[in-house]
Amino acid sequence: MTVLLVLATFLVFIVLDHLLNRHKALSTVSAEVHERAVPALFGGDYVDGFLVPEHVGYHPGHSWLVRERKNVGRVGADEFAAAVAGKLAKIELPKPGQWIRQGQKVVSLYRDGQKTEMVSPTEGEVLEINAEVVDNPALLRQDPYGKGWLLSIHVPDEENTARNLVPKALVREWMRNAVERVYALQPALAGVVAADGGRPADDLLAAVPGANWKKVTGEFFLTA
């Protein structure tokens, strides 16, 4: 009887050990899949160090639009725009209920007593603004496609909006061209701003002596 009890106990330990190891293995696989899925969510796509998510639509003025649900889109500034804008003192956004047109100046960015503007990538009614980025403008640079979003807009004509965005097939070349243009302002800039693993500096124009922030941002944001 004692021998049977010992064998039974031993068998229980074997089964428990098998189940625990199996759970650990599944957890490891799940974690690995999750790690691979994160860059996949954003397309894992970088152009000259700048994150350019594939699921996002881009306006030539460097604002972006992503479809949240039918006839509702979320708007923000792409990482290039956020890096060129740099350390902002204030962000002003249109009020909910306001109707805005595609290409209209709707976002105001302030720095060192100067103001620059960005245009809307779509036409529609403002449903919501991101109060967090208004309270903390640094979010625009820290997380431009996440916590740094700007507006939620009701988009009645999604098809027409899409026709006026940068064509998907041309997004990489369009962004590469923008990066080359900003680095051309200071040839040494390309070698020093991406010291952190090839990622762009938080404040690109801070490294360009005598750069006219309002003029440069206006040219890239199509508001000059």
Residue pairs with C-beta under 8 A, 6 or more apart in sequence:
41 53
41 55
42 51
42 53
42 54
42 55
42 145
43 52
43 53
43 54
43 55
45 51
45 52
45 53
45 54
45 172
46 52
47 172
47 175
47 176
47 179
48 175
48 176
48 179
48 180
49 179
49 194
49 198
49 199
49 200
50 78
50 79
50 80
50 83
50 175
50 179
50 200
51 79
51 144
51 145
52 58
52 78
52 79
52 171
52 172
52 175
53 145
54 168
55 66
56 64
56 65
56 66
56 78
56 145
57 64
57 65
57 66
57 121
57 161
57 162
57 165
57 166
58 64
58 65
58 78
58 121
58 165
58 166
58 171
58 174
58 175
59 65
59 102
59 103
59 119
59 120
59 121
59 164
59 165
59 166
60 166
60 174
60 222
61 103
61 118
61 119
61 121
61 220
61 221
61 222
61 223
62 77
62 78
62 80
62 81
62 84
62 118
62 178
62 220
62 221
63 75
63 76
63 77
63 78
63 81
63 107
63 118
63 119
63 120
63 121
63 221
64 75
64 76
64 77
64 78
64 121
64 145
65 73
65 74
65 75
65 121
65 122
65 161
65 165
66 73
66 74
67 73
67 158
68 74
68 152
71 154
71 155
71 156
71 158
72 127
72 152
72 153
72 154
72 155
73 122
73 124
73 152
73 153
73 155
73 158
73 161
74 149
74 151
74 152
74 153
75 120
75 121
75 122
75 149
75 150
75 151
75 152
75 153
76 140
76 144
76 145
76 148
76 149
76 150
76 151
77 85
77 107
77 118
77 140
77 144
77 148
77 150
78 144
78 145
78 175
79 144
79 145
79 200
80 175
80 178
80 179
80 182
80 200
80 220
81 118
81 144
81 220
81 221
82 140
82 141
82 144
82 148
83 141
83 200
83 201
83 202
83 203
83 204
84 182
84 204
84 205
84 216
84 217
84 220
85 109
85 111
85 116
85 140
85 141
85 217
86 111
86 141
86 202
86 203
86 204
86 205
86 206
86 213
87 111
87 138
87 141
87 202
87 203
87 206
88 109
88 110
88 111
88 137
88 138
88 140
88 141
89 110
89 111
89 112
89 137
90 108
90 109
90 110
90 137
91 107
91 108
91 109
91 110
91 133
91 134
91 137
91 140
91 150
92 107
92 108
92 110
92 134
93 106
93 107
93 108
93 126
93 129
93 130
93 134
93 150
93 151
94 100
94 106
94 126
94 129
94 151
95 126
95 129
96 126
96 127
96 128
96 129
97 125
97 126
98 125
98 126
99 123
99 124
99 125
99 126
100 106
100 120
100 123
100 124
100 125
100 126
100 153
101 120
101 123
102 119
102 120
102 121
102 122
102 123
102 161
102 164
103 119
103 120
103 164
103 222
104 119
104 120
105 117
105 118
105 119
105 223
106 117
106 118
106 119
106 120
106 151
107 117
107 118
107 119
107 120
107 150
107 151
108 115
108 116
108 117
109 115
109 116
109 117
109 118
109 137
109 217
111 213
112 213
114 213
114 214
115 214
116 213
116 214
116 217
116 218
116 221
116 223
117 218
117 221
117 223
118 221
118 223
119 221
119 222
119 223
120 151
120 153
121 161
121 165
122 153
122 155
122 161
123 155
123 156
123 157
123 160
123 161
124 153
124 154
124 155
124 156
125 153
125 154
126 151
126 152
126 153
127 151
127 152
127 153
127 154
128 151
128 152
129 150
129 151
129 152
130 147
130 148
130 149
130 150
130 151
132 139
132 147
133 139
133 140
133 147
133 148
133 149
133 150
139 147
139 148
140 148
140 150
141 148
141 202
141 203
142 148
155 161
166 174
178 220
181 220
182 189
182 204
182 216
182 220
183 189
183 190
185 205
185 208
185 211
185 216
186 207
186 208
186 209
186 211
189 204
189 207
189 208
192 201
192 207
193 200
193 201
193 204
193 207
194 200
194 201
195 201
201 207
205 211
205 213
205 216
205 217
215 224
217 223
218 224
